[in-house]
Amino acid sequence: MVKVKGLSVVYPGSDAFILENISFEIEEKTITMIIGPNGAGKTTLLKVILGLIPPFSGNIHIMDREPQEARKYIGYVPQRFQFDRSFPITVEEFLSLSFPDLKSSYCKEIFTHVGISDLLNFPLGNLSGGQLQRVLIARAILNKPRLLLLDEPVSGVDIKGEKTFYELVNHMKSEHAITVIMVSHQLDVVLKFADKVICLNRKLLYDGSPGEVVRQEIFQGLFGKESTFYRHRF
């Protein structure tokens, strides 16, 4: 699904690396989680896959296509979504801009799983941060992408909503053959749901089985010698 070889990205006008010589492959119908400290280049990596950062060195192919060519097959939930909250548009109208047929059984299934069925008539600008995030997740899934990129998608979502979301992602992989790449800071979620984990801190520190991440030398190499792993709340 995704092949990255020797990927490097530098800050504009600088020789400093955002990402340096990254190589990995991601198989179809899997969930890959990217973890790393703040400033590690995780969001940059997703944007390269989306074809939004053209000045890079190395090679990257998604479904044997260049990133810009593959973008129509990719769903994306950004870490932050900026918009004019005073603009008069409902959740249903906002979603219909991406997917006109919102009455289908598939759409209703997504709305139920994500927990926005009762929000469709709400003004988009009146939603809380967690509610808006659930709407963005639904929008990314509606077009049945082959690859789904999620940048800390449960930011602002309550614990019950987090559990529902991760169950939905697992369902999309198993029932709809969607490949998922997700940035997450919740390591126990990584252990429970990921098929593969990428540990990133500008360089690739680890690429493989989730169970290996909690080994002391890998975990502390990623987050520092004083780091401690805590279990999540569900």
N, C-alpha and C positions, 0 to 999 in steps of 0.2 A: 504493500500500500504506500509506504513512505520510505524513500532511500535518501540518506544524507551522507555525503562524503567530503571530508575536509572543509567543512563550512566555517568561515570566519567573517565576522562583521566588526568594523571599527567605527568609533565615534567620528562624525563628520569633521574634517579638518584636523584630525589627530591620528596618532599611531596607536592609541590605546584601544585594546580589544574589548568589545562587548561580548562576543563569542569567539573562541579561538580553536580552530582545527577540530570541529565536532563531527563525529561520524557515528551513525547508527542506522538500523532498519526497524520498521514496524510492520508486523504482519496484519493481514485483513482480519476483521471480526475480533479484534482484541481491544482491551482497555489499557492504555499506557498513561501512567501518571508521571509528571515532571515535578521534582521537588528540588528545593535549594533556597538559600537565604535571599533576602531582599537585594536587588541589584545583580542577581546571578545571570540575567539574560533570558529568563524563562519567557516573558512576554515577547521579547525580541524574536526568540525562536519561533513562536506561533505566528508572528507577523511575517517572518521569512517564508514559512510554509504557505501562508495565504497569498504570497506574492506582493506584499505591501512594502517590502524593503528590498528593492532591486540591487543596490550597490553592495554585493557580497562576493566573496571568493569561495570556490568550491563548487560542488554539484548537489542539487536537490531535485528529486522527482517524486511526484505524487501520482499514483496509478500510471506510471510511465509517461507522465506529462510534465511540462514545466509548470511552476506554481501558478502563473497567471492563467494558463490554459485549464488548470484543474479547479480553479476557484469556484466555478458553478456547481461543483460536486461537494462543496465544503460548507458546513454550517459552523457559525462562530458566535460565541458569547464573550464579549469583552469584559475586562475587569471593571471598567467604568463606562457608563453610557451617558453622555451629556446631551441634553435637549432643552428646549424652551418649555418649561412647565406651564406656562400660561397659554400655550397653543391649544385650541379647543378640538381635541381628538380623543375618542374613546379607545379603550383597549382593543375592542373588536375592530374598529376602523384601522387602528395601527397595524394589527396582525393581517388584516385583509390586503394591506399594501404589498405584503410578501406572499400571501397565499389567499386568493380570492374565495375559494370554496371552503368556508369555515363550518359548514353544516354537516360535513361527512362524518362517518363513524370514527375514522382515523383521528380527525381533529378533536372530536369529543373525548376520545381515549386520552389524547395528549393533555387536553385541558384538565381532565380529571386527575391524571397522574401528577401533573405539575401543580395542581391546586389553584387554578385560575377560573374555573367554571363560573364562579359567582362574581368575577371581576370584569366580565366582558363589557358591561355597560358603564363601567367607571371611567371618569376622565383619566387619561394616562398621567397627567401632571399631579393628580391627587394621591397616587400610589405611594406607599412606604418603600424604603429601599429594598426590603425583602420581597414585597409584592412585585415591584418592577423587575427584579432579577428573575422571578419565576416567569414573567411575561417574556423576557428576553430568551430564556431557555426554551419556552414553547415556540417562539418564532424561529429559533435555530433548527428545531426538529421538524417543523411542519413540512418543509420541502423534501423530506426524506433524503438527507445528505448521505453520501457514502462515507464521508469523513467528518467527524464532529470535533471542533476545537473549543475547549472550555477553559477560560482563564479565571481561576478561583471563582467558580460559578455559584457557590453557596454563600458568598459574602453578603451579610445582612439577612440571611434566611435563618429562621428559628430551628431548633434541634429537630423537631418533628418534620419540618419541611426538608431539612438536610437528608434525613433518612429516606423520605419519599423520593427525593431527587436521585440519590445514588441507586436506589432500587429501579428507578426509571431508566437510568443510564445502562444498568446491567440488562434490563429488559430490551432496550434498543439494540444492544449488541447481540443478544441471543435470539431475539425474535425478528429483528429487522436488518440484521447483518451490517450494522453500522460500526465502523472503526472509530474509537474515541481516543483523543489525546487531551489530557486534562492537567492543568496546573493546580496543585493542592499543597497545603501546609499540614494536613491532617494525616499523620503517618499511619495511624491505625486504620483509617479509611483506605489508604494505599494498600495495606496488608490484606484487607478484606475484599476489595473489589478489583485491584489491578492484576492484569496478566503480566505486565512488564513495568519496570520503573526506570526512569532516567534521572540520575543525580547530577545536577548542573550547578557549577559556580564559575561561569565564563568558560571553563574547560569542562569536558565530560569526565566526571569522577567515577561514575558507575553506570552500567547499562545491563540490566538483567532481571533476575528473580526478585520480587518484592521482599521475600523473607530475609534476604541478605542485607537489606538496608539498615536493619536495627543492630547489626553487628557493630560493636563499639568503634572499631577503627574507621568504618565507612560513615556512620552517623556523626561521629565527632569530627571526622575529616571534612564533612560537609558543613556542619553548623558550629564547629568550635569545640575545644577540649572540655569546656564546662557545660556542654549541652546534655540534656537529659530527656529521654523519651517517655511521654505520658500517654496513657490510653485515652481515647475520645469518650464522649458521654453516651454513645449508643453502640 
